[in-house]
Amino acid sequence: MIALITGASAGIGKELATEFAKDKIDLVLVARREENMLKHALFLETTYSVKVTVIPADLAVPNSAEKLYDEIHKRDIKINFLINNAGFGDHGEFVDSDLAKQEEMINLNILTLTKLTRLFGADMKLRNQGTILNVASDAAFRPGPMMSVYFATKHYVLAFSEAIAEELRPYGVYVCTLCPGSTQSEFGEMAGFGKLDPDSSNPTSAEVAAFAFRQMKKKKVVFIHGLKIKLRAFLTRVMPKGLVRRWVYSQMT
Ligand SMILES: NC(=O)c1ccc[n+]([C@@H]2O[C@H](COP(=O)([O-])OP(=O)(O)OC[C@H]3O[C@@H](n4cnc5c(N)ncnc54)[C@H](OP(=O)(O)O)[C@@H]3O)[C@@H](O)[C@H]2O)c1
């Protein structure tokens, strides 16, 4: 069995790689920082006796999904688990934002995830076997003033993944979505609001990855990490929308 994990050089993706390795599943790790992945690959190979392939790639480039798919086919690797985890956010008022950065975010969080799901999903359908885990966010449950594009990309990921889950179910292909809340990783620095306090109540990437792996094994379709985040996701769905918008805005400024 082989799992392909995008965004495997840091944070949740790196820890998901560890979870798969512990379960004796071979890995293909993809992200831009090759050094980080090679170091982690060595650790996983020596600790868990799995085979780890590292493919450095910038997945925010429009045709990167096709290139990655072709590369994997060329190496004759059969992917049983596709983990679309790579993603980033950007904090600030939308009209003042760097437009190129918003485009990269949409490419990575939406376009590449969609294309990889399409390409590897078709192979899985033919084989009547496979798992796709897409990483959304609890941002998928409410609008996100001050991170508008990021939140919207995660709405897409959740809606798309739930629909595909139903389409692929009759073919024996299982699709699920992880919706983490704030998690200790490099995400905050990348989004421009700084590093989370390691002593904060926010879970570590390792805790979120272990949770996701357990839920995936139980074949859950959508999973939200943590009771507080589950409750917030529920409340934001039943509260008046205007109130939710103003509340999120006040939290994000
Ligand atoms: N941390 C949170 O609070 C939180 C909450 C909800 C959802 N999430 C979601 O969880 C997922 C993982 O985030 P994280 O928290 O683990 O953040 P992270 O520590 O910043 O990790 C992000 C990963 O994505 C990769 N990545 C970023 N841009 C890329 C690109 N252009 N091409 C290829 N790979 C790229 C990074 O690798 P390179 O830089 O080496 O390319 C890194 O491995 C994301 O989809 C994020 O939206 C995070």
The ligand as a MOL file (V3000), in Angstrom:
LIG
                    3D

  0  0  0     0  0            999 V3000
M  V30 BEGIN CTAB
M  V30 COUNTS 48 52 0 0 0
M  V30 BEGIN ATOM
M  V30 1 N -2.6400 24.9430 11.2370 0
M  V30 2 C -3.8980 25.3300 11.2630 0
M  V30 3 O -4.3030 26.1030 12.1680 0
M  V30 4 C -4.8790 24.7880 10.2520 0
M  V30 5 C -6.2420 24.8680 10.5480 0
M  V30 6 C -7.1570 24.3920 9.6270 0
M  V30 7 C -6.7330 23.8190 8.4400 0
M  V30 8 N -5.3910 23.7490 8.1750 0 CHG=1
M  V30 9 C -4.9880 23.1720 6.8780 0
M  V30 10 O -4.1000 22.1010 7.1100 0
M  V30 11 C -3.2580 21.9200 5.9690 0
M  V30 12 C -1.8130 21.7930 6.4300 0
M  V30 13 O -1.4400 23.0200 7.0220 0
M  V30 14 P -0.4210 23.1080 8.2500 0
M  V30 15 O -1.1550 23.6850 9.3990 0
M  V30 16 O 0.2870 21.8290 8.4310 0 CHG=-1
M  V30 17 O 0.5490 24.2560 7.7000 0
M  V30 18 P 2.1270 24.2770 7.4290 0
M  V30 19 O 2.8560 23.8160 8.6420 0
M  V30 20 O 2.3820 25.6590 6.9030 0
M  V30 21 O 2.3240 23.2030 6.2630 0
M  V30 22 C 1.8820 23.4590 4.9780 0
M  V30 23 C 2.4550 22.4340 4.0350 0
M  V30 24 O 2.0090 22.7520 2.7040 0
M  V30 25 C 3.1340 22.8410 1.8490 0
M  V30 26 N 2.9660 23.8240 0.7970 0
M  V30 27 C 2.7010 25.1510 0.9240 0
M  V30 28 N 2.7330 25.7470 -0.2770 0
M  V30 29 C 3.0290 24.7750 -1.1730 0
M  V30 30 C 3.2280 24.7610 -2.5760 0
M  V30 31 N 3.1370 25.8890 -3.3050 0
M  V30 32 N 3.5270 23.5880 -3.1880 0
M  V30 33 C 3.6590 22.4440 -2.4660 0
M  V30 34 N 3.4670 22.4010 -1.1460 0
M  V30 35 C 3.1750 23.5420 -0.5100 0
M  V30 36 C 4.2960 23.2330 2.7550 0
M  V30 37 O 5.5210 22.7820 2.2010 0
M  V30 38 P 6.6250 23.6770 1.4370 0
M  V30 39 O 6.6070 25.0300 2.0780 0
M  V30 40 O 7.8680 22.9060 1.6680 0
M  V30 41 O 6.1940 23.6830 0.0160 0
M  V30 42 C 3.9640 22.4540 4.0120 0
M  V30 43 O 4.4670 21.1440 3.9010 0
M  V30 44 C -3.5230 23.1140 5.0500 0
M  V30 45 O -4.3700 22.7350 4.0020 0
M  V30 46 C -4.2210 24.1150 5.9650 0
M  V30 47 O -5.0780 24.9730 5.2530 0
M  V30 48 C -4.4640 24.2130 9.0580 0
M  V30 END ATOM
M  V30 BEGIN BOND
M  V30 1 1 1 2
M  V30 2 2 2 3
M  V30 3 1 2 4
M  V30 4 1 4 5
M  V30 5 2 4 48
M  V30 6 2 5 6
M  V30 7 1 6 7
M  V30 8 2 7 8
M  V30 9 1 8 9
M  V30 10 1 8 48
M  V30 11 1 9 10
M  V30 12 1 9 46
M  V30 13 1 10 11
M  V30 14 1 11 12
M  V30 15 1 11 44
M  V30 16 1 12 13
M  V30 17 1 13 14
M  V30 18 2 14 15
M  V30 19 1 14 16
M  V30 20 1 14 17
M  V30 21 1 17 18
M  V30 22 2 18 19
M  V30 23 1 18 20
M  V30 24 1 18 21
M  V30 25 1 21 22
M  V30 26 1 22 23
M  V30 27 1 23 24
M  V30 28 1 23 42
M  V30 29 1 24 25
M  V30 30 1 25 26
M  V30 31 1 25 36
M  V30 32 1 26 27
M  V30 33 1 26 35
M  V30 34 2 27 28
M  V30 35 1 28 29
M  V30 36 1 29 30
M  V30 37 2 29 35
M  V30 38 1 30 31
M  V30 39 2 30 32
M  V30 40 1 32 33
M  V30 41 2 33 34
M  V30 42 1 34 35
M  V30 43 1 36 37
M  V30 44 1 36 42
M  V30 45 1 37 38
M  V30 46 2 38 39
M  V30 47 1 38 40
M  V30 48 1 38 41
M  V30 49 1 42 43
M  V30 50 1 44 45
M  V30 51 1 44 46
M  V30 52 1 46 47
M  V30 END BOND
M  V30 END CTAB
M  END
